Amino acid sequence: MRNLAATLLATCVIALGAAPALAADTIGISFDKIESFREPELKYLMEAVKKAGLEAEFANAQESAQRQASQVQGLVSKGVKAIIAIPWDIEAAVTLANDTVDAGVPFITMDQAPSDTSVVTYHVGSDPCADGKAAGEFFVKAADGKTMKLLELQGSLSNDNGIRRSGCLGEAIAGHKNIEIVAQVETTWKPELALTATENALQAHPDLNAIFCPWNGCLQGVFSVLEKNQKLKKVGEEGHITIATIDGTPLGCQSIRDGLIDIDIATPLPAMGEKAVAAALKAMKGEKVEPQVEFLPGVPYTPANVGEVGSQIWGCN
Amino acid sequence: MLPVMIIVFAVFAGTVDGFLSVANMRNMALQFSPLLICATGATLVFLIGGIDLSAGAVMSLAAVGAALVMRTTDSVVLGVAAGIACGVAVGAVNGVAIARFRLAAFVQTLAALLTVRAIAFLLSDGRSVGKLPPLVRSIGRSYFLGLPVLMWLALAIAAGVWMLLARTSYGRRIYLVGANRRAAIFSGINVLRLEFQIYLAAATLSALGGVAAVMWLGAGAPVLGDNFLLQIIAAVVIGGTSIQGGYGGMMQTLSGAAIIVMLDRGLDLAGLAYYDQWITLGFVILAGSALGGLLGRLHIRRAEKRKT
């Protein structure tokens, strides 16, 4: 029995190895999840960390507020000098920020704003309102006074990006009576729900001629429905359905290059990562970070100018 | 599972920097508390040979209900009462459906999982409920004799259930119902009433676990319990309580819950990626079960030798 226990113990020790202690200037990075958009976000953040001469310890909460709370507290107990987090639960993030700051560790949030940004050391995110407004203004320009029947796919109405992208799109097209939103569907950022919503909207409104896709992830579903209904036409072709989207992922860029969508508003991921790390560095030195909250507008690009501005779009490189 | 728990602790203590720090111990204690409370209820259900798939959803509903009442009334007491009431209501429905109307526990609690989770989403509009009275955070961060108050609450509940199972005739009835329902009926036990009480107690404890999580996190989200169901069942099963009923108990669940939390924190601190952690957890479940089985056989063999 003792032999078995010793063998098991030895196996575990060998498998784990001795986990090294943290380097002097290490920051903790806590993401809400890892998926196709978070991967490049992490890549750019890690590049900024390396450029700043820092080390980083990463933790993935995989869509659990409890796990994120434990992980952040774990990183603090390991002695990280600052936390950069994308919160999963925007309300629980307030408690998490208070605990971390009380422990003397700066707490920086990125991309997803907590419900109260006054408790964090610094927040940087894309400007969901500016992006939604830019998409709305594009639809107004594209309609050019003619009738436009628009399907508005929404992200999740339980997070800041979803709420404000939708709200500010609505504000931009309000007062333009020629644009009618024939359906608003919350997809909770799930591509399969975007596909179903597009299918349903097209059945109910065969004359649908515009779609707002609030994140690039819904494009595949939309394309698949349009192709099935022989409505996937290139920009400028007869019967083309105007599509505006947000993110600037490789899929978004390819769709622009293929002429399948009219506009993509690229989230400035490299700038977001750089600003978060710069704020962490400043706070680690005990300096106040100002402004405390920054929202960075996205970079709009179209099939007409992707050749010129493509170098600024993270998904095109 | 005690030997496995000791091995896991020894491995992390010896290899992972910061595992033995006070901050990490307190962190693990906080994570352990809601899990142990819910797993206590699940242990009772497993002991009678049942299953409660709605445990995570009840946690979510109780968390949302408690947080909404706390935010609206600014009263923590009323919020806690509301959270517990959610559990009592769901437990009563589960109990009546399973004990009185003989619905299969799997089917009834699966239906409850879906319905209760949807109610939690409807009540909160799918959003996490925050901006709670400051007392919530104070309770969540209070310590007594170096341990979080939430941990004391969980240990008190576990100790109470341990006493019930090990020291009372009611506890013996629970084991008998799980081991042999027919024999329990013939021996005069009101099995239907006992089953009703167990499902009521399990849902109430899940709700209490949800309220404890609100105290810890400072918010109640309708997705709070989504990741918990698997952990609750794993804690009971890894501990060694039989899923067929009649065998197991609180000490097993205590060590099962401790193993899960230590693995979670230890592997995180060791820097293992999320999915690598799940692979390791699977390995430990298998190795632990094999070790548990071997120990059990050795114990029986020694007892037989002593007899001869």
Interface residues (C-beta under 8 A of the other chain):
Chain A: M1 L4 A5 L8 L9 C12 V13 A15 L16 G17 A18 A19 P20 A21 L22 I34 E57 A59 N60 Q62 E63 S64 A65 Q66 R67 A69 S70 Q71 Q73 G74 V76 S77 K78 G79 D89 I90 E91 A92 V94 T95 L96 N98 D99 S115 D116 S156 L157 S158 T188
Chain B: P3 I7 V8 A10 V11 F12 G14 T15 V16 D17 G18 S21 A23 N24 N27 M28 L30 Q31 P34 D125 G126 R127 S128 V129 G130 K131 R137 G140 R141 A213 W216 L217 G218 A219 A221 V223 L224 D226 N227 F228 D264 R265 D268 L269 A270 G271 A273 Y274 T280 A287 L291 L294 L295 L298
